[in-house]
Amino acid sequence: MEKCKYFGKCGGCKYQDIEYKEQLEKKKKEIQELLGIKEIKVFSGEPFFYRNRMDFAVSEKGIGLKEKGNWDKVINIDECLISNKKINELIKQTKKSVDKIKPFDERTKQGTLKNIVIRAPRYSSSVSFVLNKDSEELEKAEGEIKKLAEEISAENILITYVPRKSPVSISEEFKIIKGNGKLKEKFLGKTFYFSAQGFFQTNSALTEEMHKYVNSLLKKYETKNKTLIDLYSGVGCFGIINSELFKEVLILENFPDCVKYAEENIKENKIKNAKIVELDAKELKELKFDENSIIITDPPRKGMHKKTINEIKKRVPELIIYVSCNPKKFSEELKEFNEYELKSIALFDFFPHTPHIEIVAELVKKME
């Protein structure tokens, strides 16, 4: 098993001292106990070099990750074994930035360069230099980044501005130095664009496997005269990939940037039967749909809003496919769906060497 030289010091990976097969068994058992279900399909990919996004911390010694147990200390790294090869190339290319721009000190809250966010899905890449917007040296930092942009091989270079006390590494306040700020990925022959500042799954290969699996679940049902409702849709991946199976697809999203890219992705893929509904999922009651519908829901870690759950229960769709990055929260919400049978669970190990788990649940309306 490949072993990271920073393991134990770096706060990133927790399971790298456990054989990968054992990690999968551990996660499978966790879901079995949580949901009281024996049969679980487990999908895994490459345990190393899988991540397409990393948010790196900075210090005067270089760039790296937070030290285990010490939020204000940075472990300087030369490579990261869970980051993909392109990210590792870009680590080397961006390291000199800390010599040019004063790193931000987490304790004193002084300095300019807070983070470097590197993203490298399979068809594009970006580097975002996250700056303390309250720094007095912004103009100097911007000038240095413009020079560095010529040496860095990423298609997109951005400057992101965040408040001095903010812990975030993305913001609506940003400037594009090189490229168009747009990233590209492909799943099952469909092309997806998304913002370098937006959310997107960080394990490209296994995300494609998940889409393949969800598509295979849907093909077990009679769908050609039904409506697919894609809740918490992001840039529209589930709706677009499965559009050919349905009469109509409604893609629900309320974050403006995602709405913009979802519309672009519908056009890019020449989808004729899908439309964007700019609506918060908790306002689902505003949407016209009935039991002749199928729902795919992919909520954030906090799960679905109570109003959303109540509205789904009221309309009683034949099938709900629930994609969850928080199985504990899913187990709590599952109790609300008494009229549904948990027909299958699949576990996708998006994050090897960490405790995080992604699941896909197939909920089928019980026969009366």
C-alpha positions as CSV (number, residue, x, y, z in Angstrom):
1,M,0.0,0.0,0.0
2,E,1.3,3.4,-1.0
3,K,2.0,5.4,2.1
4,C,2.1,9.2,2.3
5,K,5.2,10.6,4.1
6,Y,3.0,13.2,5.7
7,F,0.5,10.8,7.2
8,G,0.0,11.2,10.9
9,K,1.2,14.9,10.8
10,C,-1.2,16.1,8.1
11,G,-4.9,16.5,9.1
12,G,-6.2,15.2,5.8
13,C,-6.3,11.4,5.7
14,K,-7.3,9.4,8.8
15,Y,-7.4,5.8,7.4
16,Q,-4.2,5.5,5.5
17,D,-2.8,3.0,8.1
18,I,-5.7,0.6,7.3
19,E,-5.6,-1.6,4.2
20,Y,-8.0,-0.4,1.6
21,K,-10.1,-3.5,1.6
22,E,-10.5,-3.1,5.3
23,Q,-11.5,0.5,4.9
24,L,-14.3,-0.6,2.5
25,E,-15.5,-3.3,4.9
26,K,-15.5,-0.8,7.8
27,K,-17.6,1.6,5.8
28,K,-20.0,-1.1,4.6
29,K,-20.5,-2.4,8.2
30,E,-21.1,1.2,9.3
31,I,-24.0,1.6,6.8
32,Q,-25.3,-1.9,7.6
33,E,-25.6,-1.1,11.3
34,L,-27.0,2.4,10.6
35,L,-29.7,1.3,8.3
36,G,-30.3,-2.3,9.4
37,I,-29.8,-3.6,5.9
38,K,-27.5,-6.5,5.0
39,E,-27.3,-6.2,1.2
40,I,-25.1,-3.2,0.2
41,K,-23.5,-2.8,-3.2
42,V,-20.0,-1.3,-2.8
43,F,-18.4,0.8,-5.5
44,S,-14.8,1.9,-5.3
45,G,-12.1,3.2,-7.6
46,E,-8.4,4.1,-7.3
47,P,-7.5,4.7,-3.6
48,F,-4.8,7.2,-4.6
49,F,-4.6,10.3,-6.9
50,Y,-8.4,10.6,-7.1
51,R,-9.3,14.1,-5.9
52,N,-9.9,16.8,-8.5
53,R,-10.0,19.6,-5.9
54,M,-7.8,20.6,-3.1
55,D,-7.9,23.7,-0.8
56,F,-4.3,24.3,0.3
57,A,-3.2,26.3,3.2
58,V,-0.1,28.5,3.0
59,S,2.8,29.5,5.2
60,E,6.2,31.2,4.7
61,K,7.7,27.7,4.1
62,G,5.3,26.8,1.2
63,I,1.9,25.4,0.6
64,G,0.3,22.4,2.2
65,L,-2.4,21.2,4.6
66,K,-3.3,22.0,8.2
67,E,-1.4,20.0,10.8
68,K,-3.4,17.3,12.6
69,G,-4.8,18.8,15.8
70,N,-3.3,22.3,15.1
71,W,-5.6,24.6,13.1
72,D,-3.1,27.4,12.8
73,K,-0.1,25.3,11.7
74,V,0.6,24.2,8.1
75,I,2.4,21.0,7.0
76,N,4.4,22.1,3.9
77,I,4.0,19.4,1.2
78,D,5.6,18.5,-2.2
79,E,2.9,16.2,-3.2
80,C,-0.5,14.9,-2.0
81,L,-1.2,11.2,-2.7
82,I,-5.0,11.6,-2.8
83,S,-4.9,14.5,-5.2
84,N,-4.8,13.7,-8.9
85,K,-1.7,14.0,-11.0
86,K,-2.6,17.4,-12.5
87,I,-3.1,18.9,-9.0
88,N,0.3,17.6,-8.0
89,E,1.9,19.3,-11.0
90,L,0.1,22.6,-10.1
91,I,1.3,22.3,-6.5
92,K,4.9,22.6,-7.8
93,Q,4.0,25.5,-10.1
94,T,2.3,27.5,-7.4
95,K,4.8,27.0,-4.6
96,K,6.8,30.1,-5.4
97,S,3.7,32.3,-4.8
98,V,4.5,32.3,-1.0
99,D,7.9,33.9,-1.8
100,K,6.1,36.8,-3.6
101,I,3.0,37.3,-1.5
102,K,2.9,37.5,2.2
103,P,1.1,34.4,3.6
104,F,-1.8,35.0,6.0
105,D,-1.2,34.2,9.6
106,E,-4.3,32.5,11.2
107,R,-3.4,33.7,14.7
108,T,-2.6,37.3,14.1
109,K,-5.1,37.6,11.1
110,Q,-2.4,39.5,9.3
111,G,-1.0,38.9,5.8
112,T,-2.4,38.6,2.3
113,L,-2.4,35.1,0.8
114,K,-4.9,32.9,2.7
115,N,-5.3,29.8,0.5
116,I,-4.6,28.3,-2.9
117,V,-7.5,26.3,-4.3
118,I,-6.5,24.0,-7.2
119,R,-9.2,22.2,-9.2
120,A,-8.5,19.7,-12.0
121,P,-11.4,17.7,-13.3
122,R,-10.6,15.5,-16.3
123,Y,-11.1,18.2,-19.0
124,S,-9.9,21.5,-17.5
125,S,-8.1,23.0,-14.5
126,S,-8.0,26.2,-12.4
127,V,-5.9,27.8,-9.7
128,S,-7.6,30.3,-7.3
129,F,-5.4,32.5,-5.1
130,V,-7.5,33.4,-2.1
131,L,-6.6,36.8,-0.7
132,N,-7.4,38.7,2.5
133,K,-9.6,41.5,1.0
134,D,-8.6,43.7,4.0
135,S,-4.9,43.5,3.3
136,E,-3.0,46.7,2.5
137,E,-0.9,44.8,0.0
138,L,-3.6,43.7,-2.4
139,E,-2.4,45.6,-5.4
140,K,1.1,44.2,-5.0
141,A,-0.3,40.7,-4.7
142,E,-2.5,41.0,-7.8
143,G,0.6,42.1,-9.8
144,E,2.6,39.1,-8.7
145,I,-0.3,36.7,-9.5
146,K,-0.6,38.2,-13.0
147,K,3.1,37.4,-13.5
148,L,2.7,33.8,-12.0
149,A,-0.3,33.2,-14.3
150,E,2.0,33.1,-17.3
151,E,4.0,30.3,-15.7
152,I,1.2,28.2,-14.4
153,S,-0.3,25.6,-16.8
154,A,-3.9,25.7,-15.5
155,E,-6.4,27.1,-18.1
156,N,-8.0,29.3,-15.5
157,I,-6.3,31.6,-12.9
158,L,-8.5,33.5,-10.5
159,I,-8.1,35.8,-7.5
160,T,-10.7,35.3,-4.9
161,Y,-11.3,37.9,-2.2
162,V,-12.5,37.0,1.3
163,P,-12.8,38.9,4.6
164,R,-9.9,38.7,7.0
165,K,-11.8,36.6,9.6
166,S,-13.6,34.4,7.1
167,P,-12.7,30.7,6.9
168,V,-14.1,30.2,3.4
169,S,-12.0,29.7,0.3
170,I,-14.7,30.5,-2.3
171,S,-16.5,33.8,-2.8
172,E,-18.8,35.6,-5.2
173,E,-16.1,38.3,-5.2
174,F,-13.4,37.2,-7.6
175,K,-11.4,38.3,-10.6
176,I,-10.4,36.2,-13.6
177,I,-6.8,36.6,-14.5
178,K,-6.6,33.9,-17.2
179,G,-9.2,31.9,-18.9
180,N,-13.0,32.2,-18.4
181,G,-13.5,30.9,-14.9
182,K,-15.3,27.9,-16.3
183,L,-14.5,24.2,-15.7
184,K,-15.5,21.2,-17.8
185,E,-16.3,17.6,-17.0
186,K,-17.9,14.7,-19.0
187,F,-20.1,11.9,-17.6
188,L,-21.7,9.2,-19.8
189,G,-21.1,11.2,-23.0
190,K,-22.7,14.4,-21.6
191,T,-20.6,17.6,-21.2
192,F,-21.0,19.7,-18.1
193,Y,-19.6,23.2,-17.4
194,F,-19.4,24.7,-13.9
195,S,-17.9,27.6,-12.1
196,A,-14.4,27.4,-10.7
197,Q,-16.0,28.9,-7.6
198,G,-18.9,26.4,-7.5
199,F,-19.5,23.0,-6.0
200,F,-18.8,19.8,-8.0
201,Q,-18.0,16.3,-7.0
202,T,-14.3,15.8,-6.2
203,N,-13.9,12.2,-7.5
204,S,-14.5,12.3,-11.2
205,A,-14.1,8.6,-12.0
206,L,-16.4,7.4,-9.2
207,T,-18.9,10.1,-9.9
208,E,-19.3,8.7,-13.4
209,E,-19.8,5.3,-11.9
210,M,-22.5,6.7,-9.6
211,H,-24.3,8.3,-12.6
212,K,-24.1,4.9,-14.5
213,Y,-25.6,3.2,-11.5
214,V,-28.5,5.7,-11.0
215,N,-29.2,5.4,-14.7
216,S,-29.4,1.6,-14.4
217,L,-31.8,1.9,-11.5
218,L,-34.1,4.2,-13.5
219,K,-34.1,1.7,-16.4
220,K,-35.8,-0.9,-14.2
221,Y,-39.0,1.3,-14.2
222,E,-41.5,2.4,-16.8
223,T,-40.5,6.1,-17.2
224,K,-41.2,7.2,-20.8
225,N,-44.5,8.9,-19.8
226,K,-43.3,10.2,-16.5
227,T,-41.7,13.4,-15.2
228,L,-38.2,13.4,-13.6
229,I,-37.7,15.9,-10.8
230,D,-34.1,16.6,-10.1
231,L,-33.9,18.2,-6.6
232,Y,-30.8,20.1,-5.4
233,S,-29.6,19.7,-9.0
234,G,-26.5,21.9,-9.0
235,V,-25.6,22.3,-12.7
236,G,-28.2,19.6,-13.8
237,C,-26.1,16.4,-14.1
238,F,-28.8,13.9,-13.0
239,G,-31.6,15.5,-15.0
240,I,-29.5,15.9,-18.2
241,I,-27.9,12.4,-18.1
242,N,-31.3,10.7,-17.6
243,S,-33.4,12.9,-19.8
244,E,-33.8,10.4,-22.6
245,L,-35.7,8.1,-20.3
246,F,-38.5,10.6,-19.5
247,K,-41.3,12.6,-21.1
248,E,-40.2,15.7,-19.1
249,V,-37.4,16.7,-16.8
250,L,-37.7,19.5,-14.2
251,I,-34.3,20.6,-12.8
252,L,-34.7,22.5,-9.5
253,E,-32.0,24.8,-8.3
254,N,-32.0,28.2,-6.6
255,F,-28.3,29.2,-6.6
256,P,-28.0,31.7,-9.5
257,D,-24.6,30.5,-10.7
258,C,-25.7,26.9,-10.8
259,V,-28.9,27.9,-12.6
260,K,-26.8,29.7,-15.2
261,Y,-24.6,26.7,-15.9
262,A,-27.5,24.2,-15.8
263,E,-29.1,26.3,-18.6
264,E,-25.8,26.2,-20.5
265,N,-25.5,22.5,-20.0
266,I,-29.0,21.8,-21.3
267,K,-28.1,23.7,-24.5
268,E,-24.7,22.1,-24.8
269,N,-26.2,18.6,-24.7
270,K,-29.1,19.5,-26.9
271,I,-31.7,18.4,-24.4
272,K,-35.2,19.2,-25.6
273,N,-37.4,17.9,-22.8
274,A,-35.7,19.5,-19.7
275,K,-36.2,22.9,-18.2
276,I,-34.7,24.8,-15.2
277,V,-37.0,25.7,-12.4
278,E,-35.3,28.4,-10.3
279,L,-36.7,27.4,-6.9
280,D,-35.5,26.5,-3.5
281,A,-36.4,22.9,-2.7
282,K,-38.2,23.9,0.5
283,E,-40.7,25.7,-1.8
284,L,-41.5,22.5,-3.6
285,K,-45.2,23.1,-3.1
286,E,-45.0,25.7,-5.8
287,L,-44.1,23.1,-8.4
288,K,-46.9,21.2,-10.2
289,F,-46.2,17.5,-10.1
290,D,-48.0,14.3,-9.0
291,E,-47.5,10.6,-8.3
292,N,-46.7,10.1,-12.0
293,S,-43.3,11.5,-11.2
294,I,-39.9,10.1,-10.1
295,I,-37.6,12.2,-7.8
296,I,-33.8,12.2,-7.6
297,T,-32.7,14.2,-4.6
298,D,-29.1,15.1,-3.8
299,P,-29.2,17.4,-0.8
300,P,-26.2,19.0,1.1
301,R,-24.9,17.4,4.3
302,K,-27.7,19.0,6.3
303,G,-30.3,17.0,4.4
304,M,-33.6,18.0,3.0
305,H,-35.7,20.8,4.5
306,K,-38.8,19.6,6.5
307,K,-41.0,21.4,4.1
308,T,-39.4,19.5,1.2
309,I,-39.9,16.1,2.9
310,N,-43.6,16.9,3.7
311,E,-44.3,17.9,0.1
312,I,-42.7,14.8,-1.3
313,K,-44.8,12.7,1.1
314,K,-47.9,14.5,0.0
315,R,-47.4,13.9,-3.7
316,V,-46.3,10.3,-3.2
317,P,-44.1,9.7,-6.3
318,E,-43.6,6.1,-7.3
319,L,-39.8,6.2,-6.9
320,I,-37.3,8.4,-4.9
321,I,-33.6,8.0,-5.5
322,Y,-31.8,9.7,-2.6
323,V,-28.1,10.5,-3.0
324,S,-26.6,11.3,0.4
325,C,-23.2,12.5,1.5
326,N,-24.4,12.2,5.1
327,P,-25.8,8.7,5.8
328,K,-26.6,9.5,9.4
329,K,-28.9,12.4,8.3
330,F,-30.4,10.1,5.6
331,S,-31.2,7.5,8.3
332,E,-33.1,10.1,10.2
333,E,-35.1,11.3,7.2
334,L,-35.8,7.7,6.1
335,K,-38.1,7.3,9.1
336,E,-40.3,10.0,7.6
337,F,-41.0,7.9,4.5
338,N,-43.2,5.2,6.0
339,E,-45.0,4.6,2.7
340,Y,-41.8,3.6,1.0
341,E,-39.7,0.5,1.0
342,L,-35.9,0.8,1.1
343,K,-35.3,-1.5,-1.9
344,S,-31.5,-1.0,-2.3
345,I,-28.5,0.8,-1.0
346,A,-25.2,1.4,-2.8
347,L,-22.1,2.8,-1.2
348,F,-19.7,4.9,-3.2
349,D,-16.3,5.4,-1.7
350,F,-15.6,8.9,-3.1
351,F,-13.1,9.6,-0.3
352,P,-10.6,6.7,0.3
353,H,-8.5,7.1,3.5
354,T,-11.1,9.3,5.1
355,P,-14.3,8.4,7.1
356,H,-16.6,10.1,4.5
357,I,-19.2,8.0,2.8
358,E,-21.6,8.6,-0.1
359,I,-24.7,6.4,-0.6
360,V,-27.5,6.0,-3.2
361,A,-30.8,4.8,-1.8
362,E,-33.7,3.4,-3.9
363,L,-37.0,4.1,-2.2
364,V,-40.1,2.5,-3.8
365,K,-43.7,3.3,-2.9
366,K,-45.3,0.3,-1.1
367,M,-48.1,-1.5,-2.8
368,E,-51.5,-0.8,-1.2
